[in-house]
Amino acid sequence: MKREGLIVMLVVSTLVLFSSPAAALGELLEELNPWDETRVGLVEGYLGASNNQLDSVEESVPGTFGGVRRWVLEDFALGGEAEYLTRDGLTRDDSSEIDKLSVFGAAGTATIMIEESINLIGSVGYYSKGEKSDIGYKAGLEAKLLGSDLSLVGRGSYRFLELDNDYSGLEIGGNLMLEF
């Protein structure tokens, strides 16, 4: 599947998410909630950067990511995310060279609030590098560091991904998140 197809898939899945039975369930739960303030129905969009230490290469790989999520329960959100990792001139652990690394991923995400400012995050998505593609997984934590409606968020996760090589590894990143 080409990059354009992945972008269309991400946009369509996001539209379906926000008009799906999950959104209707969230609205129903919001009406039934006896407390005035609720997270249910809250939408958050984010854009950030990451530093990725892949297990199969010696150098770190910079990345960018962005996504949107909707809280369907008080402590559970669903969403979608796109990410792009790129770097020229990498050395694999076996001393062979990679001229250019360029990996694109589109994933569905799930977020579980474990404390007021700390969330468990996970994703399953479709990743591609040139003509190679495969399913990848990510699991980690994020913490809201500053702000309320516009927040600075830090996150750390581990990606499990095999394409033409092993691209699994640790991701450390930060993003700006806007609630609307």
N, C-alpha and C positions, 0 to 999 in steps of 0.2 A: 504494500500500500504506500503510495507516495505521500510526501509531507502535506500536500494540499488536502488529501483525503483524511489524514489524521486531524487536521485543523477543523474540517467540516464535521468529523465524528465528534470532536470535543465540543463544538458549538451546539450540535444537535442534541448530544447527551445532556448538556447543561440546560438547554431549553426544555427538554423532557423532564429533567429533575425538578424544575421550578413550576411545571404544570402537571406534575404527576400525583398519584395518590399519596405519596410521601408528603408532598406540600399540603394536600387537603387534610391529611392526618394531623400535620403540625398546626394548621389553622383551627381544627376542631379542638385539639388539646389546649391551644391558647385560649379559646373561648371557655373551656371547662376549668381552667386554672384559677384557683381562688385568690392567688396573689396578683397584684396589679402589674408588677414588673416581671417580665419573663424573657428568656432568651429565645423561646420558640418563635420561629418565623424570621429571626434576625438573619440578614445576609451580610457576609463579609467577603470583600475582594482584597487580594494581596498581590504584591509584586516585589521580588527580591533577588538576591544574589547568593551564591554558595561557593564554597571551596570543597572540592571532592578529592579525597585520597583514595584512589582506586587500588585494589589489592594487586593488580597485575602490572602496574607501572610505577616508576620511581618518583615522578614529579606529581604535584597536585594539578588538578584540572578545574578551572573556573567554570561556573555555570550560572544561568539565570532561570528564574521560574516565576510563574504567576498562576493565579487560580481564583476560584470563587466557591463559597460553600454556604449552605443554608442549614440553620439549626432546626431539625425536625422534632427533636425532643429537648428538654431542658439541658441535658448533658450529652447529646449526640447530634452530630452534623454530617451531612453528605455533600459532596462537591466534585469538582473537576480541576485538574491542574495540568499545565504544560511546562516542560523544562527542556533546556538546551545546554549541552556540555560541549565545549570546544577548546582545542589547544593544538598548536603546531609543535612538532618535534618532541615526541615523547620517547622514552626508553623503557622497554618492557623489562620485567625481572630477569628474563633470559638474555638480556643485553641486545636484543633486536630493536630496531627503530620503527616507530609509527610516524609517518610524515605529518599527517593531520588527523586529529580525532574530532569527529563531529557526530554527536548522538542527540537525537530528538525523541522526546517521550510525551505521550498524552495519557493521563491516568485518571481513574475515578478515585476519590479520596473518602476516608471516613475519619472523623475526629471524635474522641471521647474526652469530655472534661473530667479530670481527676481532682483538680483543685480549682479555685476561682481563676487563677492566671496560668495554670499548667494543664496542657492537653496531651493526650496520647494520640499520635497521628499514624495513619497507615494508608497505603495506596497500592493499587494494582493497575498496571497500564501496559500500553503497547509502545515499545521502543524501536527505533530504527537507526541504522548506520549504513548509509549508502543503500545497497540492495539487500542487506541483511536486516532481519527484524525478528523480534521475540517479545515474549511477555516478561515484564520485570515487576518486582515487588519492593516496597519500601516500608520501614517501620521506625518510629522514633518518638521524640518528645518535642514540644514547643512551649515557650514561656513568653507571656506578654511582659515586656520590660518597662515600657513607658506608655502613657496615654490612655485614652478611653475610646472616643469615636475614631480617631486616627492614632494608631498604635505602632510602636516599634516592637517587633517580635523576633526572638531568637529561636533557632531550631537545630536539632541534631538528629540524624537518622542514619540508617544503614540500608543501602540499596543492594538488592540481589538481582544481577543481570548478566546473562551470557548471550553475547552476539557472536561475532567471529572470534572474540577473546572473552576473557572474564572481565567484566566491567563492574563487578560488585565492589562496594567500598563505603567508607564513611563520608557523609555529607554534613558539613557545618555551614549554616547560613543565617541570614537575617532578612527581614522584609518589613515593608510598611503595609499595614492592614487598615482598611477603611470599612467601618460598619455603616450599612444603609438599610 
